[in-house]
Amino acid sequence: MRVNSSGRAPVLLFLPGGLLLLATAVLLNFLPLPPSTYVRVQFGYYIVLCAGALLAWRFHSTRVLFSLLLLLLVEETALGASPVAADHVRVLIAAFLLPVNFLAFSVLPERGFTLDALVPRTALLMIDFVALGVSSELHNSHARAFVMPWAASGLIAATLVFFLVRAFSFRKNLESGFFWAVLAAWLGLHEGGVGVPAAAYLGTGALILGASLIESFYFMAYHDELTTLPSRRAFNEALPTLAPPYCIAVVDIDHFKSFNDLYGHDTGDEVLRMVAGRLAHISGGGQAFRCGGEEFAILFRNRPAPEALPYLEDLRIEIQEFSFHLRGPERRHQNRGPDRREPARRAPRSRKPQPAAPCEITSVTVSMGLAEPDAHKRTPQQVIAAADKALYRAKAGGRNRIEMAGAQFHAAGKSRTAAATK
């Protein structure tokens, strides 16, 4: 069983690539750009490529680095400042090579700058160089209309669908960045790779890859990789921005260590994803964080603790009523019979097969401690300490409940379906 607990809105997957491409299209269509602008655009293109290459090297991303080198190769061989300088044969070749190479760079495993990673990617670039070089004798001697063949457009469309599916599947900015970079490159080649628009669109593609790489590593630095919730670093940076009224809830999964030891770490990870998915969608303006292990925190800005209690109670019940279908304890915790290394205790030759472990249905519960600032708790750290004490009371009071600091409120855990197996 896999629980999709990603709390990222799909629209965020199209940032910043979509905005950058939209800005370029608006500038090219609504601002008069003389042909002399080509030199400046080309200079900016080189700056973007160098910056993106440095970022790719720093973050050990071979897929981004070689994609940028491919864009540089296309710009140097296929683009022209005027229709007379444009080589339509090379543009057609580039229209086929770009999607194929972007697909290859994306599918090849990311192994850093090792020999195993560099050799196949370098070979692809060499093939591109040779393919674009064979058209050197077919350079256009006069300007003529350029029409992108349907086969090249179909290949680009299939590539765009591939990256769009990856963007929605992996929910990473770098995957959506490749989608927008391919689209930008296609726009640059669609009109024949001529003039300022072609250089601007290819430069935008390079800029999108660099910006998406930065955004991806920013997300990794401030979000938990397993649950995609904001991490402890994001939580610590959010605390100084809090101003009364606010409240903080500390959430802990009940008996998680025993559950993890009995059913294995894979099942434990699914539990964490499920709980994180519910926390990510809590209503009432709450923001969830994973602080480590099975511990989470929820911030309610501009909302005192009594007003946040109903939202936390709905969350507790929702988590409790989610059922897990398990195949039984891990094999390492089952009795496997006598030790074959001891001849005296060797098992008989004929033995009936052991029946499979029965399917178990269980639910997970959480305990919560809630606190808000007052005359005795002025700083966020003091509020967190009070919420931790309230959480300990919830654990001591039977778990699956909410305790609020300085109050007698509690929500006892009684499932509306089956009782939780802990």
N, C-alpha and C positions, 0 to 999 in steps of 0.2 A: 504494500500500500504506500502510495506517495501522496503527500499533502502539499498542495501549492500554497505556500504561505507568503509569497512575495507581496509586500505591501506597496510596491511602486505602481503609480498610476501609469497606464499605457501611454498617455500623452507625453510623459516625461522621457520616454524612450526616443522621442523625435527631437530632443534637445541635446546639444545645440545645433546639430546638423541641419535640421529643417529651417531654423531661423537664419542661419548663415546663407543657405542656398536661396531662401526667399529674399534676403537683403540684396544679394548679388543680382537676382533677376529684376528686382525693382530698380536698382541703379542702372542697369544696362538698358532697360526699356523706357525709363522716364527721364534720364539725364542725358543731354547731348555730349557724346564722347568723341572728340576728333581722333583721326587715325594716329596722331602723334602720341596719344595716350598709351599706345601699345608698349612703348619702351618702358614707361613707368609701371604698367601692369606686369610686364615681364620681370622687371627688377623686384617688384613685390612678390612675384611668384617664386623667385629664387630664395628670397628671405624666408618665406613660409616653408619651403622645402627644407632648407637648412635647419630651421627651428624644429620642424617635425622630425627630421632625421636624428637630431640631438636628443629629443624626447624619447624617440623609439629606442635609441641606444641606451639611454639612462634607465628606461623601464624594461629593457630586455625584451622588446617586442619586435621579432623578426618579421611578422606579418605586416606590420605598419611600415617598417623600414623599406621592405622590398616593394610594397605597394607605392610608396613615395618615389622610389627609384624608377618604377614602371611609368608613373606619371611624368617624371622628368624625361625619360626616354621618348615618350610620345610627344611631349612638347618640343623637344629638340629635333625630332625627325619628321613629324607630320604636320605641325602647325606652321602657319605663315602669317606675316603682317598684312598681306594683301592677297586678293584672289589670284594674282599672277604667281605669287610665291607659294601658294598652297599646293600640295601634292595630293590629289584626290585618291590616287592609288594607295599611298601610305595611310591616308585617313581611313580608307576601307579596311586595310589590314589591321590598323590600330583598333577599329571598331569591333573586330573579331577577337583580337588578342586581349584587350582590356578585360572583358567579362571572364574569359577563360582563366587568365592569370589571377584575377581577384578571387575567383572560386578556389583555385589551387592554393593560393597563399592562405586562404581562410581555413581550408580543410586540413592542410598539413599541420601536424602537432607543433605547438609552441614549445621549443626546447632551448630557447636562448641562443646566444651566438656560439654554438658548438659546430664542429665540422659536419656532423650529421644533419644539422638544420641548414647550414649555409650552402652545402653542395647542391641539393635539388633546387633551391630557390635561385641560386646563381645560374644554374643550367637553364632554367626557364627564361631568365633575363637574356642570356646569350642567344637562345632561340628567337626571342623577340627582336634582338638587335639584328640578327641575320635576316629574319623575315622582313623587317622594315628596310634593310639595306638592299634587298634584291630589286626594289622598285626604284632605285636611284636613277636608272636609265630611262624610266618612264615618267620623268618629271613633266608636268604640264607646261606647255609653251604659251598657252593663252587661257584666259579666264573662261569658265563655262559653268553651267549650273550643276550643282551637286545634289544627288538624291541618295539618301541612305537606303540600301536594299532591305527588303523585308526580313531576310534571314538574319542580318546583323541586328535589326531592331527586335526580332523575336528572341535572339540570344540574350540581348540586354534585358528584355522583359523577364525572361526566365531567371536571370541572375538577380534581378531586383526582387522577384518573388522569393527566391532562396534566402536572401539576406533579411527580407521582411519576416519570414517564418522564424529565422534564427533570433531576430530581435524580440519577437513575442515569446519565444520559447525560453531564451536565456535571460531576458530582461536586463541586458547590459548595454550601456551607451556605445561601446565599441562596435557591437554588432549592428546597431542602427546607424553608426557612423559609416560603416562600409556601404550600407544601403544608399545613404545620401551622397557618398563619394562617387559611387558608380553612376548615380543619376546625374550628378554634376558633370562627370566626364562625358557622359552620353550627350548632354546638352552642348558641351564644347565641340564635339565632333559632328553633331547632327547637321550643322550648317556648313560643313566642309572644313572645319578647323581653321577658320579664317579670322584674322584681325583680333580686336580687343575682346569680343565676347568669348572666343575660344580660349584665350589665355586666362581670362577672368574666371571662367567656369572650371578649368583645370586647377587653377590656383585655389579656388574655393573648395574643390575636392580635397586638395592637400591640407588646407586649413581645417576642414571638417575632421580629417583623420587625426590631426594633432590635437584638436580640441576634444575629440571623443576619447582619446587616450588619457588626457588630463582628467576628464570627467570620470572615467572608469576607475582610475587610481584614487581619485578623491572619494568615490563611493566606497572603495575597498578600505580606505583609511578610516572612514566614519561610519561604516555599517558592518554588522556582523555577517560573515560569509555564509554561515549555515542558515540563519533565519531571515537575513536581509533587513532586520530591524536596525535602527541606529545603535551604535555600540557605546561602550562606557565612555570613550573619548568624547563622543557627541553629547552624552549625558552630562559629563563634567563641564563642558563648554556652555551648555544650556543653563546650568545652575546660576551663574552670576547675572544672567539676564532676567531672572525671576523677580517679580515685585508683587506684594500683596494686593489683592487676595489671590492665593494659589494654594494648591495642596499636592502632596506627593504620595503615591501608593507604591508600596514594595510588594512584589508578587513572587511567590515561591511554589514550585510544583511539589505536591505532597508525595513523599516516599519515592522520589525520583531515583535515588541511588539504588534502592532495592529493585525497582522496576528495571533499571538499566542493567544491573548485574544478572537478573533473572532472564531477561529476554534479549540481551545483547545491545551493543552500541548502535547498531543500525536502527533498531526499533526505538531506542532512546532518542536518536536524532529525529525520527518521525514525530515523536511526542513533542519535542522542542519546536519543530516546524508548525505543528498543529496549534500549540498554545500561542506561538508568536503570530500566526495568522489571525487568530481571534483578537489578540491584543492590538495588532496593527489597525484593526477596523473598529476599535472602541469608539463609541459615540460620546457626545458631551464635550468635544474639544480636547480629549485626552491624547497625549503623544507617548507611545511606548518605546522603551529602550531595553536592550539585553545587556545586563551588567556583568554577566559571567555565569557559566554553569547553567543551573536551572533557575537563576534569579533574574527577575525583570523589574523594571520601574516604569511608572506611568506619571506623567506630569499633567496637571490640569491648571492651565493659566486662566486667570480672571474667574476662577470658580472656587469657592470655599469647600471644605471637606463635606459638610452635610449635603450640598448639592451634587457632589460627585458620587456619593454612596449608591444611588439607584443605578447609575451606569456601571459601577463596579459589580453590583449584585447581578445585573443582567449578564455581565461578562462571566462571572463565576458559574452561573447556571448553564450558560452556553457551552463552556468548556466541560463541565461535568456531564452533560448529556451527549457529548460526542463519543461514539462507540468505536473501539478498536477491535478488529478481528485478527487474532493472533493464532499462530500455528503451534503454540506451546513453547516451553523453555528451550534455550539453545542446547545443542548437542553436548556442549562441554559441561552442562549442568545435569545431564541425564546419566543414569546408570548404564554403563556399557558392558557389563559382565565382568568375568574374571580377567586378570592380567595375563596376557599370552606369554609374557616374558618369564613366568614362573611355571615350569613344567608340571609341578605337583598340583597346581590349580587349573590346569588346562581344561577348557570346556569340552564337552562331548562333541563328536563330529556332527551328529544330526541335532539340529536345534531349530525350533519353530521361530519364524521371523517375528520380531517385535512389532506390535501394532503402532501405527503412526500416532503422534501426540494429537489429542483431540483439539479441535478449534475452540479457542477461548474468546469470549467477548468481554471486554473490560472497558472501563472509563477512567479518565484522569481527572484529578481534582487539584485545585490550587487554594492556597491560603494567602490572605492579604493583610497588610498593615497600612493604615492611612493616617496621615498627620498634616497639619497646617500650621503656619506661623502664629505665634501669640506673644504675650509678654515674656514668657519663659523660653520660647523658641524663636529667635529673631533671624538666624541665618539659615540658608538651605541645608547646611550640614547638620545643624541641630534638628531641623525638621526630619531629615533622613534618619537620624538616630532615634527619634521618637517613633517614626514609622516602623523601624526595625524592632523596637520593643513591642509595639502593637502586633507585629507579625509573630513574635515569639509567643505572645498570649494566644493568638489564633492557633498556633501549633499545639500549645499545651491544652487548649480547650477542646481539642478533638479534630482539628484540621478542617479543611473545606469550609472555611468561614472567613469573615471580614471583621477585623477589630480596628477601632479608631482611637487614636491617642487622646486621653483625657475624657473619654466617654464610655458608656456601658453598652454601646450599640454592638451587636454582632449578628451575622447572618449564618445560621447553622445550615450545613449542607445536607439537604434531603432531595434526592433526585426525583424528578417527576416521572422517570421511567424505571429503570432497574437500579438497584443500589450499586455504588461504585466498588469495584474490586481493587483493593489496595495491597 
